[in-house]
Amino acid sequence: MYAVIKTGGKQYRVQPGDVIVVEKLDGEAGSNVSFGDVLMLGGDKGVTLGAPLIAGAAVAATLVETRKGEKIKIFKKTRRQGYRRTNGHRQMESVLRITGIDGAGEKAKWDGETSLMTKAEMNLRARGLAPRVDETEVKAKPAKSPKVIDAAPAEKPAAKKAAAKTETKAAPAKKAPAKKADKAGDEA
């Protein structure tokens, strides 16, 4: 089950167990946060759209930490005037772990079975750089057996290169036609 929530003027698609980064929220690390602005719910029963919000739907989350975001550089310049200004800004942001979704007759909770992530893994996943992997997909796939490496592979590509070299040597280069002498040069 997943939901689309609105917080900080932005929309986020979340499901139980996700780690997301949002604009700064009040609260201490470890406190519970609830979002009532649910725009859409999707699950086994289909998709439910709000107009604009879904009545009675809520998303529960736990505040993991509040931190400063990546630095943004601000550079102003007026050409040929000697005016240059450089500033930087780091926006405060909150990291949340989605613990449950409730609404439209369905409930989904995070079971907490996934292992705790390191801070580096959490940062990658929160910024959307780490792939989203469902636990059911990991369990469903059988383990691959290691491949046995055979003897040296056949050298077909090397044979093609040698044949290509001989073909270029066999074709003679065309010569440019001889220039005709000027009549004026012959008379003098």
N, C-alpha and C positions, 0 to 999 in steps of 0.2 A: 504494500500500500504506500502511496506517496501523496504529498500535498504541495500546493503552491501557496506560500505565505507572503505577507507584505510587512516589512519592517524597515525603518530608516529611509523610506521613499523608494525602496527597491523590492523586487520580487525574487523569491528563492524557491527552487524545487527541492523538497526535502523528503527523506524517508527515515524510518527509525535506524539509529546507528550512525547517521551522517554527522560529519564535523563541518560546520560552516563558520564563516567570518562575516559579521554584520557590523553596522555602526554601533558605537558605544552604548551599552545598556547599563543602567544602574544596578548595583548588587555586588556581592562578594563572590569569590571563586567558590564553586560548589553549591551555590544557591539555585533554586528552581525558577524557571521562567516559563510563562504560558503566553501563547500568541492566539488571539481571538480573530485576527484578520486573516481568515482562510479564504482564498479566492477559488480554489479548485481542489477536489479530491479525486484520486484514481485508485482503483483496487479491483477485487474480484467481481464486484457487482457492476463495474463499469465506471464511467467518469461522471462526476457531479460538478456542475459549474454554478458559481454563485452569481447573484445579480445585485450588487457587486460582491457581496460576501455570503458565505454559507452559514445559515443560522444554526447555532449550537455546536459548530465544529471548533476544535481547538487543537493546537500542537504544543506538546510539552517538551521542554529542553532543560539542560543543565548548563550553567555558566562555567566553562572550563577556566578561562582567564580573560583579563582585560589587558591590552598591550597597545603599543604604538605600531602603526603600520609601516610600510616601506616608505622611504624618503622620496618626496616629489620635489624636483628642482624647478624654481620659477626664475626665468631669465627675461629681463626687459632690456631693449636696446633701441635707441633712435640713431639711425645711421648718419654719419658725417657730423655728429654733434658732440661726440665724446660722452654720451650718456649710456651707461651700462649698470644694471643692478642685478644681483644674484641673490636669491633667497631660497630657503628650503622649508618644507612642511612635512610633518609626520602626523597623520590623522589617528585619533584614538579609535580602537576597534575591540570588539568582544568576540571571543571564540566560543561557540556553542556546540554541544552534542545533543542531537535530537533523540529524545527518549520515548516519545509516544505520539500517536495521532489518533484522535477521537472525533467521529462525526459520520453522518449519513448512515447510521446503523452499523458501522464497522469500527473496530478498534485494532490498532497495531502498536505493539510495544517492543522496545529494544530489549533483547534477552541478555545482553551484556556478555555473551560468550566469546566475542572477538577479543583477542589479546589487547592489552593496553599498548598504545602507540608511543614511540619516542617523540620528543618534541619536534625533531626534524621531520618525521613522517607526518605528524599532525599538521605542521606548517605546509607541507607539500599538498596534502589532501585538502586542507582548507582553502588553498589557492587554486584548486582544480588541476594541479599538475600531476597528481598521482591517479592512476586508473581506478575506477569504481568497480569492485569485484564483489559479486554476490556470493554468500557463503554456500548456497545451494549449488552454484556452478562449480565451485572448487571440489565439493564432495562428490558430485555426479561424474566428473571426469576421471577415468581410470589413469593410474600412474603409467607413464611411458617407460618402456624398458630402454636401457641405454643401447645405442646403435653400435654394432660391431663394425669396425673399420676393416675393409678388405685390403688386399695387397695394393700396390701402387696403381692408380687409375690409368686407363689407356691414354695414350698421348695423341689423340685425334686432333686437338687444336694446334699442336705443334706441327703436325703434318700439313694442315691447311696453310699455316704461315709459310712453310717452306715452298709449297706449291705456288702460293701467291708471289713469292719473291722470284721464282724462276720464270713465271709468266711475264713479269714486268721486264726482265732482262731480255727475253726473247723478242719482244716487239721493238723494232728499230724506231728511233725518233725521226720525225719528219723534218726535212730541212726547208728553210725559207727559200723561195725562188730567187734566182740571181737578179741583181738590179741591172737594168738596161742603161747603157752609157748614153749621156746626153749628146745630141747632135752638135751642139755648140762646142762641146769639148773635143769632138772629133775634127772639126774644121780648124781649130787653132793649132 
